[in-house]
Amino acid sequence: MSDIFPKWTNKLPGYVLAAGALMGTAVVAGVWYYFTPKYTRVGYQPVQPVSFSHHIHVEQLGMDCRYCHTGIEKSYHSNIPASSLCMNCHNQVLKDDPRLALVRESAATGQPIPWVWIHKTPDFVFFNHAVHVNRGISCVHCHGQVNLMDEVHHAKPLSMAFCLDCHRQPEAFIRPPEQVFNLNWQPESQTKQLADGARLVREWKVEKLENCSACHR
Amino acid sequence: MKTVPPPCPEPETGPRYWRSLEQLADTPAFQEWLEREFPDGASELTDPVSRRHFVRIMSASFALMGLGLTTGCRRPEERILPFSKQPPGYVHGVPQYFATAMPLRDRAVPLLVKSYDGRPIKLEGNPDHPLNRRAGGPGHGATDALTQASILNLYDPDRAQRFTYKGENVAREKALDALAAAGRAAAAAEGKGLAWLRGRTASPTQLRLEAELRKRFPRARGYVYEAVDFDVHRQAATLLFGQPLAPHYHFENARRILALDCDFLGSEQDAWHWTGGFARGRRLQSPNDPMNRLYAVEAVMSLTGANADHRLRLPAGQVFPLAAALFAEFMDQAGATQNMAGASEFASVLKDRARALPAEARRWAAACLKDLMAHPGETLVVAGHCQPLAVHLLAQALTHHLQGGGRTLSWQPAPEPAEGTLPELARALHAGEVQTLLILGGNPVYDAPADLDWPAAQRRAGTVFRLGYHEDETAALCNWHLPEAHYLESWGDARTLDGTLVPVQPLIEPLFGGLTALEVLARLAGLPVVKPYDLVRETFRELAGEAGWEEKWKRFLHDGYLEGSAPAAVTPTDVAWREAARAVLAHPPPAAPGAQSLEVVFLRDAKLDDGRFNNNGWLQELPDPVTKLTWDNAVLLSPATAKALGVYRVQEGYQGNPKALKTRVPVVRIELDGRRIEAPVWVQPGMADHVAGLVFGYGRLRTGRVGRGAGYNAYVLRTSAAPWVAAGARVTPASRDYELATTQNHWAMMGRPIIREANLAEYTHNPRFARAMDMPEPKSGAAPLYPNPLDELARHAPHQWAMSIDLSACVGCGACIVACQSENNIPIVGKEQVSRNREMHWMRLDRYYLGPEEDPQVVQQPMLCQHCEAAPCENVCPVNATVHDQEGLNLMVYNRCVGTRYCSNNCPYKVRRFNFFDYNRRPLDQLYRSPLTSFHDGEWELKRWFKNRDRGSRAQDEWDLMKLARNPDVTVRMRGVMEKCTFCLQRIAQAKIAQKIKAGASGDIVVKEGAVQTACQQACPAEAIVFGNLKDPDSAVARARAHPRSYVVLDYLAAKPRVTYLARIRNPNPEMPDYHETPLSTRDYLEHGGLLHGVGHGHGPAPEAAAHPAAATKGGQH
């Protein structure tokens, strides 16, 4: 029989078992990490065609979110501003800067700037920006502190579990309407947030929408 | 624990509702069909792909899956492309609405069009238009099925997309140069040899341009042709009063209506408006409200006949004798024969014309006339477009003399058209008098009368220019073909039926660079201005007056109509008796049809019109309102006629292919004046005997991917002498079968009081009659074991959604079905799949026949997801894919659904639809083919799939246009997923969001009444559907639910539906020979053991029950 099974085959089952165990661990670990609703795409930070810095525009220059994202209070989408809007300032400020060449070209030719899409919900999710920002949910809850980002990255998971955290307990997140676009605002304490939040939820009749139809149609 | 089945009044003998002759015949095959929601073979792999082949493909796909994993881990990088210059007033994601109108012939439907990111995606009626306004409330924008579906024509991949010369592509400029050159050549000869042919139009700009053309080319001539022409209404009015007038009917004011072969709820022009007027006269709030009464005389069962209180079936040729008898009798009774010179002679000739009328019809007419005369000022007699001028003259004269005051019928100025007719043009062509022919729209090669030999005539013209929407039969015989723009791409103007001027404004640039008739005419005339926008503005300036016309123009485009542009109604006093009488008497007395010489009646199709909507998938798949046929037309024959011909196929109906249970019907050959066609037979209950109904619009030789191969062409038999009714046809069996796809036999709900009816008298006596048919509350055993969690949730929710449908108002037109399809991205599935019960419509219209098949009563009922509070579908779903939300909606979660179809099996209303195939992604003729194994256009589908996984195996052009037509607010469902009516969840959510945005930092979150309208509700021309919030006790739906007529279907299942129906009221006349004291549905219910609970014996409809003591006892056992 040794002709058919040479001696080294004696160890084969051991190798197979070890390899199987390793593979299994790798698969479990991989799935564990990548498929968790806490991960999804957190940290995704593509290189954008124009190196636009929210940090400079918001923190240094004090611009409001809504100066550029004009549709946020009216529409499903938070629109990316048109190149012509950038040119409102940049036809005087940094008007020959090579970093803005693409913006100038776009405004002149009508070709759009191909920004890379970062915060994306699946097609079967109908997330409405307007209803959230008008009812005390801040940009920061889903997008993180964009005001401090030089290059925007995916800060929160935006998974269904993430949405439900807030939909189950809106009082822990809801804030006064005047602080919605202030991304640096912090509640004084967690207890005060819960107390104030509960009051807002009660006064504004905020619904805890946990049913499927809230987001899927 | 074993579930105790709820008590159910199952009939033991015979069916009580029957939906088809097959069902009445109770074939075993039908029984089998009833027991399964999906017929045999539906779930098996039936295509020729063998098991081995299947395994091979599967292993290949698993291998590919491995490949896919490596590439699919990373999400594709997607780009956001914002504007480079923001358009003012535009917010991305917020739909915009524009007011426009759909021109159809010389009328238009005023519309509001929803546009999303520059794509028109949904049509709605314009609620502010004068015709749509309602006193004391918001208006209702009515539409019809054709209008709703017309948006799909915009995205038709088979529409004409190129300029051609003799079939070869040419540049647009070259074609336009040729047109201008033809104009210059004609100008040199004062227009000699130039002719243009068009359909009817009311566009003031087009009429102005044609007048200009006539001025520049005095010897040129315009011709007009419509295969289905409604001009006879105008001709009759003009002749009757000796001045150019057209009638304007006011059905809302009529209390007694007599329809002489006039399908004013279906195939007549402007049915979208007339339906509303008719329904308003029947929507009773209390038993003492006045209610109209409809008498209908007709040959074929139409929607009007189906809704009539009294219906007389009569061959179409015999309608003239009936009208003559009616009028002569009227003259006698009104004393006209004594007082007017010549009147008695006229009356006696009329009586002579009516001699052939059967005695039964004579009695019917006499009783009807008595009722009409008892309601002066509230009577309306209308004649249909298929009837000759003589009938129209008598009908309008009768109305004129019975009303005195212009309440039910008014007249408007309507100039005599200056154009010639098609036979005149054919003669000119054959005589070689036309060198240049311009055809604007239309399709005469397909639909011209057969005796004109139109294809040969058209070939005789030197050069033929044609502006067409499709490259169809006519396009094949043209030199130059120019693509026509859709009305949603064009500037134009039109008039609605009351004469109000409406704009036609574009929502999108022409997708394929099409032209409009206005531009073509302007270029031909060599005008300096050719842009349609400028042309329309010029006309508007003339019509609106110079003062402040720019402001008026803006207002015009914003509102969608020009206020006060309708001409004032004319009340003519003098009847041109002599001319009218001469025209009436010129009509020869028709011979009654017999078994050897059948009468052929040509019918405008409810869906494809005269064939212009042939390539529209939504309309092809929409079941015909009466026959419930899809994708085909058939020869309609009465049961007795079919039996006499030996083509009454009922017993064998399903035996052809027991596996697939297809509807195979015999084919007959029809010969008329030496011309012949072969067509499948559809036995239509309620039809007049010895009549064959032929339906237009099908059998096209050159059409798009959708319409190809559908039906037979009825125009082959049509002559210009007998355009609507032809006598002397011979029908013989052709000894072959044909397969039809019908939705008629699907989901038959046997033996339950599903549609509840009462006569008006009975309703007055016992307003709660509908609830009397409910099953009594069970004493024990059927109470739910657990409390329904919804009860607790609903207490805290701000809204509880519900719907109520008034069966007295619903006429069954089907506008709701198409509106739903358009709003909710519902795919079409094709004829083969419809014949397997797989159509995807979320809403259907059930039509039941009651009584004898020769002359049944018809009832219709829209059926959609009932959103049961205790939904039977929910507790059988193994994956929780169908659940309730706190506002009472039964939700379908597509991502959870794994396709077990248990929910559908357990749904008592059979309203759930399953995606057996990727209907959105695969071509309908290749549904059974794996998209991974097909090879076309030199590329494997697999490779293409890797490039674009969304597209499936659809052709690129189809896919691109399909995507444009989609509503972005609704998920497009994939294969293997159940779906159903959502109560237009997206509209509810949008209204709630809008209210919450408005509320901001306040608690005012309750959506206001009227802010949510479902698509079906909005489209319904009869305003039969009410939708709203039950928590608001003043809401229309809460009031409707509390109405005494309100009931739920299958109440004994205790599913607590959120959809309720208002029982139907009939208003028959006890003096009529065909009077039934009780509606046949109620009588049937009682005869088969139903009981009227809470109604004392001897009251209301009880006498029938007492007449059948055995039945009553049987009922008592339940």
Interface residues (C-beta under 8 A of the other chain):
Chain A: R41 P46 T70 G71 E73 K74 S75 Y76 H77 N79 I80 P81 A82 S83 S84 L85 S106 A107 T109 G110 Q111 P112 I113 P114 W115 V116 W117 K120 D123 F124 F126 N128 A130 V131 N134 R135 G136 P177 E203 W204 K205 E207 N211 C212 S213 A214 H216 R217
Chain B: R75 E77 E78 R79 I80 L81 P82 F83 S84 K85 Q86 V91 H92 G93 V94 A797 P798 V883 H884 D885 Q886 E887 L889 L891 V893 Y894 N895 D969 V970 T971 T982 L985 Q986 A989 I993 K996 I997 A999 G1000 A1001 S1002 G1003 I1005
